[in-house]
Amino acid sequence: MLNPFDLRAAITAKHAQHVVLIHFPIALYLSATLFDFLAKRFRHSGLLAVTHWNFLLAAIMSIPALATGLLAWRWALEGQKLKGTLRLHLLFACATVLGFWLTVWLRKRRGTLDLAPSSGSLLFLESLVCLLLGLTAHLGGFLSGVNVG
């Protein structure tokens, strides 16, 4: 009989917590990037507020997503040596989380009261992080079996 308070069983279950948690930072970051582009295009300060909170929440939610991914690797795969797609997924995931926090930090440096749209270089960084995020998610899909034909 399964114990409902067994953390290892909850994280290594077929529908593990990592798979559930990862969708929040993905959706938040992608939508924040879209809102930032729209705020620059239409010069709308309300969109900038939404952008700020979405980027911040994406960065915050990336921490438990990364932690549950590491725990799943340690417990489900018993900490076996990382190789191939799993290693690439982990490296891209760490780079993506760093990209999330870099975006938040750079936006904070501009000043929270600045309602001017993001500069082109910041939008370029956000686009690169979105690309890295997409590659990381693509590899994660292969690892979970979603992308297998």
Backbone as JSON, one array per atom type, in Angstrom:
{
  "sequence": "MLNPFDLRAAITAKHAQHVVLIHFPIALYLSATLFDFLAKRFRHSGLLAVTHWNFLLAAIMSIPALATGLLAWRWALEGQKLKGTLRLHLLFACATVLGFWLTVWLRKRRGTLDLAPSSGSLLFLESLVCLLLGLTAHLGGFLSGVNVG",
  "N": [[0.85, -1.18, 0.0], [0.51, 2.25, -0.8], [2.08, 5.02, 0.75], [0.71, 8.11, 1.49], [2.28, 10.22, 2.3], [4.83, 9.81, 1.51], [7.56, 11.19, 0.26], [9.43, 10.5, -1.71], [7.99, 8.64, -3.29], [6.01, 10.33, -4.27], [7.43, 12.13, -5.87], [8.75, 10.51, -7.71], [6.71, 9.3, -9.02], [4.68, 8.07, -11.78], [3.43, 10.25, -13.02], [5.08, 12.61, -12.33], [5.94, 15.28, -10.03], [7.64, 17.2, -11.13], [7.0, 17.26, -13.82], [4.5, 18.39, -13.68], [4.94, 20.89, -12.38], [6.67, 22.28, -14.1], [5.33, 23.55, -16.17], [4.33, 25.99, -15.3], [6.46, 28.04, -15.0], [7.24, 28.06, -17.68], [4.95, 28.94, -19.15], [4.53, 31.43, -17.91], [6.92, 32.87, -18.47], [6.99, 32.89, -21.3], [4.58, 34.24, -21.89], [5.11, 36.67, -20.61], [7.19, 37.66, -22.19], [5.83, 38.03, -24.59], [3.97, 40.0, -23.75], [5.79, 42.02, -23.18], [6.82, 42.63, -25.72], [4.42, 43.57, -26.86], [3.92, 45.77, -25.18], [6.04, 47.41, -25.86], [5.43, 47.89, -28.52], [2.84, 49.1, -28.43], [3.11, 50.98, -26.44], [2.09, 50.77, -23.75], [1.47, 51.11, -20.42], [0.18, 49.45, -18.59], [0.56, 46.88, -19.57], [3.25, 46.63, -19.09], [3.37, 46.37, -16.33], [2.14, 43.88, -15.98], [3.98, 42.38, -17.38], [6.28, 42.65, -15.76], [5.49, 41.27, -13.37], [4.94, 38.71, -14.37], [7.47, 37.88, -15.35], [8.9, 37.87, -12.92], [7.46, 35.96, -11.37], [7.81, 33.73, -13.01], [10.57, 33.31, -12.75], [10.73, 32.76, -10.0], [9.12, 30.43, -9.82], [10.66, 28.73, -11.31], [12.59, 27.68, -9.68], [11.46, 25.65, -7.83], [10.71, 23.9, -9.89], [13.15, 23.19, -11.1], [14.36, 22.04, -8.86], [12.67, 19.8, -8.31], [13.12, 18.37, -10.64], [15.83, 17.69, -10.34], [15.62, 16.13, -8.01], [14.02, 14.05, -8.96], [15.76, 12.89, -10.79], [17.79, 12.02, -9.03], [16.37, 10.21, -7.4], [14.54, 8.62, -8.98], [16.2, 7.7, -11.02], [18.19, 6.81, -9.53], [20.45, 8.37, -9.15], [22.21, 7.84, -11.25], [24.92, 8.16, -13.62], [24.91, 11.11, -15.53], [24.1, 11.34, -18.94], [23.98, 11.83, -22.48], [20.8, 12.77, -23.73], [19.55, 13.38, -21.29], [21.59, 14.67, -19.8], [22.04, 16.89, -21.46], [19.53, 18.08, -21.32], [19.47, 18.8, -18.59], [21.63, 20.65, -18.49], [20.69, 22.64, -20.28], [18.39, 23.34, -18.87], [19.42, 24.46, -16.51], [20.76, 26.67, -17.63], [18.54, 28.0, -18.66], [17.1, 28.69, -16.33], [18.97, 30.43, -15.21], [18.85, 32.37, -17.21], [16.23, 33.28, -16.83], [16.44, 34.53, -14.29], [18.41, 36.4, -14.89], [17.04, 38.04, -16.67], [15.09, 39.13, -14.93], [16.79, 40.48, -13.15], [18.11, 42.35, -14.85], [15.93, 43.86, -15.69], [15.13, 44.92, -13.28], [17.34, 46.5, -12.69], [16.94, 48.58, -14.46], [15.05, 50.01, -13.2], [12.19, 50.08, -11.2], [10.17, 51.93, -11.39], [10.27, 52.89, -13.89], [8.45, 53.34, -16.69], [8.91, 53.03, -19.3], [9.01, 51.19, -22.34], [10.76, 48.06, -22.78], [14.18, 47.95, -23.82], [15.59, 47.31, -27.09], [17.71, 45.5, -26.89], [17.18, 44.15, -24.51], [14.77, 42.91, -25.16], [15.77, 41.26, -27.13], [17.4, 39.54, -25.59], [15.38, 38.33, -24.04], [14.05, 36.96, -26.06], [16.06, 35.14, -26.83], [16.24, 33.64, -24.47], [13.71, 32.53, -24.52], [13.96, 30.87, -26.76], [15.95, 29.1, -25.82], [14.5, 28.02, -23.71], [12.48, 26.71, -25.16], [14.03, 24.72, -26.45], [14.93, 23.3, -24.22], [12.5, 22.37, -23.17], [11.69, 20.78, -25.32], [13.63, 18.72, -25.29], [12.99, 17.7, -22.76], [10.49, 16.69, -23.28], [11.11, 14.48, -24.89], [12.43, 12.94, -22.99], [10.36, 12.35, -21.23], [8.77, 10.8, -22.77], [6.76, 11.84, -24.31], [7.23, 12.85, -26.87], [7.81, 10.64, -28.35], [7.27, 8.52, -31.07]],
  "CA": [[0.0, 0.0, 0.0], [1.3, 3.47, -0.91], [1.97, 6.01, 1.82], [0.48, 9.42, 0.85], [3.26, 11.18, 2.77], [6.15, 9.36, 1.05], [8.03, 12.19, -0.7], [10.08, 9.82, -2.82], [6.95, 8.08, -4.16], [5.31, 11.44, -4.93], [8.28, 12.75, -6.89], [9.11, 9.54, -8.76], [5.5, 8.69, -9.59], [4.6, 8.14, -13.24], [3.11, 11.63, -13.35], [5.87, 13.24, -11.28], [5.7, 16.69, -9.75], [8.42, 18.02, -12.06], [6.22, 17.39, -15.06], [3.38, 19.3, -13.39], [5.44, 22.22, -12.02], [7.45, 22.95, -15.14], [4.48, 24.32, -17.08], [4.1, 27.34, -14.78], [7.46, 29.01, -15.46], [7.23, 28.14, -19.15], [3.85, 29.8, -19.58], [4.74, 32.78, -17.39], [7.99, 33.55, -19.19], [6.58, 33.13, -22.69], [3.56, 35.3, -21.93], [5.77, 37.93, -20.25], [7.91, 38.13, -23.36], [4.81, 38.54, -25.52], [3.48, 41.27, -23.2], [6.85, 43.03, -23.31], [6.79, 43.07, -27.12], [3.21, 44.39, -27.06], [4.1, 47.03, -24.46], [6.94, 48.24, -26.67], [4.71, 48.25, -29.75], [1.69, 49.98, -28.19], [3.46, 51.9, -25.36], [1.01, 50.6, -22.77], [2.09, 50.9, -19.11], [-0.46, 48.32, -17.93], [1.23, 45.66, -20.03], [4.55, 46.56, -18.44], [3.16, 45.84, -14.98], [1.9, 42.45, -16.15], [5.27, 41.81, -17.79], [7.14, 42.58, -14.58], [5.05, 40.21, -12.46], [5.09, 37.41, -15.02], [8.89, 37.51, -15.32], [9.29, 37.56, -11.55], [6.86, 34.68, -10.98], [8.47, 32.66, -13.78], [11.87, 33.05, -12.12], [10.49, 32.12, -8.7], [8.61, 29.07, -10.04], [11.68, 27.89, -11.93], [13.39, 27.04, -8.63], [10.92, 24.33, -7.49], [10.72, 23.02, -11.08], [14.5, 22.65, -11.21], [14.61, 21.17, -7.7], [11.97, 18.51, -8.48], [13.82, 17.64, -11.7], [17.03, 17.1, -9.75], [15.21, 15.06, -7.1], [13.56, 12.91, -9.76], [16.96, 12.23, -11.31], [18.48, 11.34, -7.94], [15.59, 9.11, -6.84], [14.01, 7.71, -10.0], [17.31, 7.07, -11.75], [19.14, 6.44, -8.48], [21.67, 9.16, -9.28], [23.15, 7.31, -12.23], [25.69, 9.17, -14.34], [24.18, 11.82, -16.57], [24.67, 11.23, -20.28], [23.06, 12.01, -23.59], [19.7, 13.73, -23.69], [19.32, 13.81, -19.91], [22.61, 15.65, -19.44], [21.77, 18.1, -22.24], [18.32, 18.68, -20.73], [19.86, 19.44, -17.33], [22.44, 21.83, -18.8], [19.8, 23.67, -20.83], [17.48, 23.78, -17.81], [20.18, 25.38, -15.64], [20.96, 27.91, -18.4], [17.24, 28.67, -18.76], [16.82, 29.3, -15.03], [19.85, 31.6, -15.14], [18.28, 33.37, -18.12], [15.05, 33.86, -16.17], [16.88, 35.44, -13.24], [19.12, 37.5, -15.54], [16.0, 38.93, -17.17], [14.52, 39.86, -13.78], [17.81, 41.38, -12.62], [18.31, 43.46, -15.78], [14.73, 44.72, -15.66], [15.18, 45.61, -11.99], [18.38, 47.54, -12.81], [16.38, 49.71, -15.2], [14.22, 50.77, -12.28], [10.81, 49.57, -11.17], [9.23, 53.0, -11.71], [10.42, 53.24, -15.3], [7.35, 52.76, -17.47], [9.29, 52.96, -20.71], [9.13, 49.8, -22.81], [12.1, 47.48, -22.75], [15.04, 48.25, -24.95], [15.7, 46.24, -28.06], [18.65, 44.48, -26.44], [16.5, 43.33, -23.51], [13.82, 42.06, -25.9], [16.57, 40.23, -27.79], [17.74, 38.57, -24.55], [14.17, 37.58, -23.72], [13.82, 36.04, -27.19], [17.04, 34.06, -26.73], [15.85, 32.78, -23.36], [12.54, 31.76, -25.01], [14.5, 29.82, -27.63], [16.58, 28.13, -24.93], [13.38, 27.39, -23.01], [11.86, 25.77, -26.1], [14.93, 23.57, -26.63], [14.9, 22.54, -22.97], [11.2, 21.68, -23.12], [11.7, 19.75, -26.36], [14.39, 17.6, -24.76], [12.21, 17.12, -21.67], [9.42, 15.89, -23.89], [11.68, 13.19, -25.28], [12.72, 12.18, -21.78], [9.12, 11.89, -20.62], [8.1, 9.89, -23.69], [5.68, 12.53, -25.02], [7.6, 13.06, -28.26], [8.15, 9.36, -28.99], [6.24, 8.17, -32.04]],
  "C": [[0.89, 1.24, 0.0], [1.03, 4.4, 0.26], [1.79, 7.39, 1.18], [1.5, 10.47, 1.27], [4.7, 10.79, 2.4], [6.61, 10.29, -0.06], [8.68, 11.54, -1.92], [9.05, 9.26, -3.8], [6.22, 9.19, -4.92], [6.14, 12.02, -6.06], [8.61, 11.78, -8.01], [7.9, 8.84, -9.35], [5.49, 8.87, -11.1], [4.3, 9.56, -13.71], [3.75, 12.5, -12.27], [5.58, 14.73, -11.17], [6.47, 17.61, -10.7], [7.63, 18.29, -13.33], [5.05, 18.36, -14.87], [3.89, 20.72, -13.19], [6.08, 22.99, -13.17], [6.61, 23.83, -16.05], [4.25, 25.75, -16.6], [5.18, 28.32, -15.23], [7.52, 29.14, -16.98], [6.17, 29.12, -19.62], [4.06, 31.25, -19.13], [5.81, 33.53, -18.17], [7.6, 33.86, -20.63], [5.55, 34.24, -22.79], [4.16, 36.65, -21.55], [6.53, 38.51, -21.43], [6.95, 38.7, -24.4], [4.28, 39.9, -25.04], [4.53, 42.37, -23.33], [6.93, 43.55, -24.75], [5.58, 43.97, -27.38], [3.32, 45.74, -26.36], [5.01, 47.98, -25.24], [6.21, 48.74, -27.92], [3.64, 49.3, -29.5], [1.93, 51.0, -27.08], [2.36, 51.94, -24.3], [1.61, 50.24, -21.41], [1.46, 49.74, -18.35], [0.17, 47.0, -18.32], [2.6, 45.51, -19.38], [4.44, 46.03, -17.02], [2.94, 44.33, -15.03], [3.2, 41.74, -16.52], [6.18, 41.62, -16.59], [6.77, 41.4, -13.68], [5.2, 38.83, -13.08], [6.55, 36.96, -15.04], [9.32, 37.11, -13.91], [8.73, 36.21, -11.1], [7.46, 33.5, -11.75], [9.81, 32.3, -13.14], [11.69, 32.32, -10.79], [10.04, 30.67, -8.89], [9.62, 28.16, -10.71], [12.51, 27.15, -10.89], [12.78, 25.7, -8.2], [10.88, 23.37, -8.69], [12.09, 22.39, -11.25], [14.79, 21.68, -10.07], [13.92, 19.81, -7.85], [12.58, 17.7, -9.61], [15.08, 16.97, -11.17], [16.68, 15.96, -8.8], [14.73, 13.83, -7.87], [14.74, 12.15, -10.35], [17.65, 11.43, -10.21], [17.71, 10.11, -7.46], [15.12, 8.13, -7.9], [15.12, 6.98, -10.74], [18.44, 6.69, -10.8], [20.49, 7.11, -8.67], [22.67, 8.64, -10.28], [23.8, 8.45, -13.01], [24.83, 9.79, -15.45], [24.87, 11.64, -17.91], [23.57, 11.5, -21.3], [22.03, 13.1, -23.39], [19.43, 14.24, -22.28], [20.32, 14.86, -19.47], [22.36, 16.97, -20.18], [20.55, 18.84, -21.69], [18.67, 19.41, -19.43], [20.68, 20.7, -17.57], [21.59, 22.97, -19.35], [18.85, 24.21, -19.77], [18.19, 24.76, -16.87], [20.42, 26.71, -16.35], [19.65, 28.7, -18.52], [16.9, 29.37, -17.45], [17.71, 30.53, -14.83], [19.35, 32.73, -16.04], [17.05, 34.05, -17.53], [15.49, 34.92, -15.15], [17.67, 36.61, -13.8], [18.12, 38.52, -16.08], [15.41, 39.77, -16.04], [15.53, 40.88, -13.27], [18.02, 42.58, -13.53], [17.13, 44.41, -15.8], [14.7, 45.52, -14.36], [16.21, 46.74, -12.02], [17.88, 48.77, -13.54], [15.52, 50.59, -14.31], [12.78, 50.32, -12.36], [9.8, 50.65, -11.54], [9.31, 53.44, -13.17], [9.34, 52.55, -16.11], [7.67, 52.73, -18.96], [9.39, 51.5, -21.12], [10.57, 49.34, -22.79], [12.88, 47.87, -24.0], [15.08, 47.06, -25.9], [16.63, 45.13, -27.61], [18.02, 43.58, -25.37], [15.47, 42.41, -24.16], [14.56, 40.94, -26.64], [16.97, 39.14, -26.8], [16.53, 37.7, -24.21], [13.85, 36.57, -24.82], [14.79, 34.87, -27.16], [16.7, 33.1, -25.6], [14.63, 31.94, -23.76], [12.99, 30.62, -25.91], [15.15, 28.71, -26.8], [15.53, 27.35, -24.15], [12.7, 26.36, -23.9], [12.71, 24.53, -26.33], [14.93, 22.67, -25.39], [13.61, 21.73, -22.87], [11.13, 20.55, -24.14], [12.46, 18.51, -25.88], [13.65, 16.91, -23.61], [11.07, 16.28, -22.18], [9.91, 14.53, -24.33], [11.94, 12.31, -24.05], [11.46, 11.62, -21.14], [8.36, 10.92, -21.51], [6.98, 10.55, -24.48], [5.97, 12.62, -26.51], [7.95, 11.76, -28.99], [6.98, 8.92, -29.86], [5.56, 6.92, -31.81]]
}
